[in-house]
Amino acid sequence: MEADGIIIATGSKPASIPVLEVEEVGVIKGEEALELKELPRRVLIVSGGPMGIEFSILYRMLGSGVYLSKAGRVKVDKVILSVGRVPNTEGIGLREMGVKLNSKGTVIVDEFMRTNVGNVFAAGDVIGRYFLAYTAYAEGEVAAENATGNRVKVDYGNVPIAVFSYPEVASVGLIEEKARKLYETVRKGVYPFSANGRAISTGITDGFMKATNCVKDLIEALYIHPSSSEALKEAALTALGKPLHV
Ligand SMILES: Cc1cc2nc3c(=O)[nH]c(=O)nc-3n(C[C@H](O)[C@H](O)[C@H](O)COP(=O)(O)OP(=O)(O)OC[C@H]3O[C@@H](n4cnc5c(N)ncnc54)[C@H](O)[C@@H]3O)c2cc1C
């Protein structure tokens, strides 16, 4: 097969670690946890990341008894391993092409998604940066643009992060801990959803909105009402010492 440009986008697969002392129960990995035909009565989830939290919430809501990693010695029907992802770079001819991989097997690319081999690009999980669909999408677009003669970069400046737990958790920009490492003064505003009209009307008032070092635009913007996003303005106002409803 011949082509003017090649984009490697073979994704990733679940990583594995040895699980000791597992007797007579199945150990499943990553997305296999979404394909079970029967609901386990008790499940142990071995994970240190967001996907483990999401699986925990899912199985809890479906009615399983759920234990998370550090549960000690427990009797369960299934063990779900969710301990990260490894890139699909084996057996697809990358070494033969001379494409450089790092020690974890991910394809090394520059800011233009270029590998070390002329007109061979890579994007998505295979480059091991975020393991997220929307960053993979952005990287794929950039790789395609550059493979067809353009010169663009991915802007990783404000990658949003979400955990589909209950309550859900999401962040964008600098989180408080990182902001404190970078700046001497960090202003922080926290606004509880128990004071948010939308949350009250749905009866789900758990959680809060937090804003750190917020910009003026956040306060001057208009927010749809009733919405959860209104809480962002309230948190920003609180950070500036001008709380409105708390
Ligand atoms: C359970 C689960 C939940 C997730 N939830 C979220 C979420 O909520 N939000 C989010 O942003 N991300 C989520 N992700 C991550 C997201 O799915 C990935 O980051 C994203 O799909 C990566 O895109 P990609 O194009 O790099 O790889 P993929 O989407 O995996 O695509 C790779 C493709 O390459 C094909 N392929 C592999 N090897 C070969 C080969 N040798 N020859 C030809 N084709 C090949 C595969 O079949 C596949 O179609 C989740 C992932 C999992 C597993």
Ligand as a Chemical Component Dictionary entry (heavy atoms), coordinates in Angstrom:
data_LIG
# 
_chem_comp.id                   LIG 
_chem_comp.type                 NON-POLYMER 
_chem_comp.pdbx_formal_charge   0 
_chem_comp.three_letter_code    LIG 
# 
loop_
_chem_comp_atom.comp_id 
_chem_comp_atom.atom_id 
_chem_comp_atom.alt_atom_id 
_chem_comp_atom.type_symbol 
_chem_comp_atom.charge 
_chem_comp_atom.model_Cartn_x 
_chem_comp_atom.model_Cartn_y 
_chem_comp_atom.model_Cartn_z 
_chem_comp_atom.pdbx_ordinal 
LIG C1  C1  C 0 -14.753 2.253  29.194 1  
LIG C2  C2  C 0 -14.228 3.523  28.604 2  
LIG C3  C3  C 0 -14.869 4.725  28.855 3  
LIG C4  C4  C 0 -14.387 5.909  28.325 4  
LIG N1  N1  N 0 -15.045 7.072  28.594 5  
LIG C5  C5  C 0 -14.619 8.219  28.048 6  
LIG C6  C6  C 0 -15.329 9.425  28.260 7  
LIG O1  O1  O 0 -16.341 9.460  28.943 8  
LIG N2  N2  N 0 -14.861 10.552 27.679 9  
LIG C7  C7  C 0 -13.749 10.561 26.899 10 
LIG O2  O2  O 0 -13.386 11.609 26.391 11 
LIG N3  N3  N 0 -13.043 9.430  26.691 12 
LIG C8  C8  C 0 -13.444 8.260  27.235 13 
LIG N4  N4  N 0 -12.745 7.112  27.006 14 
LIG C9  C9  C 0 -11.494 7.189  26.234 15 
LIG C10 C10 C 0 -11.764 7.232  24.745 16 
LIG O3  O3  O 0 -12.612 6.172  24.374 17 
LIG C11 C11 C 0 -10.440 7.146  24.017 18 
LIG O4  O4  O 0 -9.537  8.104  24.539 19 
LIG C12 C12 C 0 -10.601 7.397  22.550 20 
LIG O5  O5  O 0 -11.489 6.469  21.977 21 
LIG C13 C13 C 0 -9.251  7.324  21.845 22 
LIG O6  O6  O 0 -9.437  7.507  20.492 23 
LIG P1  P1  P 0 -8.420  6.853  19.456 24 
LIG O7  O7  O 0 -8.907  7.280  18.113 25 
LIG O8  O8  O 0 -7.033  7.141  19.841 26 
LIG O9  O9  O 0 -8.600  5.275  19.629 27 
LIG P2  P2  P 0 -9.888  4.371  19.454 28 
LIG O10 O10 O 0 -11.144 5.142  19.567 29 
LIG O11 O11 O 0 -9.677  3.204  20.357 30 
LIG O12 O12 O 0 -9.777  3.903  17.947 31 
LIG C14 C14 C 0 -8.723  3.074  17.536 32 
LIG C15 C15 C 0 -9.232  2.251  16.358 33 
LIG O13 O13 O 0 -8.137  1.602  15.739 34 
LIG C16 C16 C 0 -8.523  0.263  15.438 35 
LIG N5  N5  N 0 -7.297  -0.556 15.388 36 
LIG C17 C17 C 0 -6.510  -0.981 16.394 37 
LIG N6  N6  N 0 -5.495  -1.711 15.941 38 
LIG C18 C18 C 0 -5.635  -1.753 14.583 39 
LIG C19 C19 C 0 -4.895  -2.362 13.518 40 
LIG N7  N7  N 0 -3.816  -3.088 13.753 41 
LIG N8  N8  N 0 -5.343  -2.181 12.261 42 
LIG C20 C20 C 0 -6.449  -1.456 12.009 43 
LIG N9  N9  N 0 -7.191  -0.865 12.967 44 
LIG C21 C21 C 0 -6.781  -1.020 14.233 45 
LIG C22 C22 C 0 -9.440  -0.105 16.589 46 
LIG O14 O14 O 0 -10.270 -1.195 16.221 47 
LIG C23 C23 C 0 -10.228 1.187  16.751 48 
LIG O15 O15 O 0 -11.330 1.224  15.898 49 
LIG C24 C24 C 0 -13.205 5.905  27.527 50 
LIG C25 C25 C 0 -12.557 4.705  27.257 51 
LIG C26 C26 C 0 -13.055 3.521  27.787 52 
LIG C27 C27 C 0 -12.318 2.246  27.505 53 
# 
loop_
_chem_comp_bond.comp_id 
_chem_comp_bond.atom_id_1 
_chem_comp_bond.atom_id_2 
_chem_comp_bond.value_order 
_chem_comp_bond.pdbx_ordinal 
LIG C1  C2  SING 1  
LIG C2  C3  SING 2  
LIG C2  C26 DOUB 3  
LIG C3  C4  DOUB 4  
LIG C4  N1  SING 5  
LIG C4  C24 SING 6  
LIG N1  C5  DOUB 7  
LIG C5  C6  SING 8  
LIG C5  C8  SING 9  
LIG C6  O1  DOUB 10 
LIG C6  N2  SING 11 
LIG N2  C7  SING 12 
LIG C7  O2  DOUB 13 
LIG C7  N3  SING 14 
LIG N3  C8  DOUB 15 
LIG C8  N4  SING 16 
LIG N4  C9  SING 17 
LIG N4  C24 SING 18 
LIG C9  C10 SING 19 
LIG C10 O3  SING 20 
LIG C10 C11 SING 21 
LIG C11 O4  SING 22 
LIG C11 C12 SING 23 
LIG C12 O5  SING 24 
LIG C12 C13 SING 25 
LIG C13 O6  SING 26 
LIG O6  P1  SING 27 
LIG P1  O7  DOUB 28 
LIG P1  O8  SING 29 
LIG P1  O9  SING 30 
LIG O9  P2  SING 31 
LIG P2  O10 DOUB 32 
LIG P2  O11 SING 33 
LIG P2  O12 SING 34 
LIG O12 C14 SING 35 
LIG C14 C15 SING 36 
LIG C15 O13 SING 37 
LIG C15 C23 SING 38 
LIG O13 C16 SING 39 
LIG C16 N5  SING 40 
LIG C16 C22 SING 41 
LIG N5  C17 SING 42 
LIG N5  C21 SING 43 
LIG C17 N6  DOUB 44 
LIG N6  C18 SING 45 
LIG C18 C19 SING 46 
LIG C18 C21 DOUB 47 
LIG C19 N7  SING 48 
LIG C19 N8  DOUB 49 
LIG N8  C20 SING 50 
LIG C20 N9  DOUB 51 
LIG N9  C21 SING 52 
LIG C22 O14 SING 53 
LIG C22 C23 SING 54 
LIG C23 O15 SING 55 
LIG C24 C25 DOUB 56 
LIG C25 C26 SING 57 
LIG C26 C27 SING 58 
# 
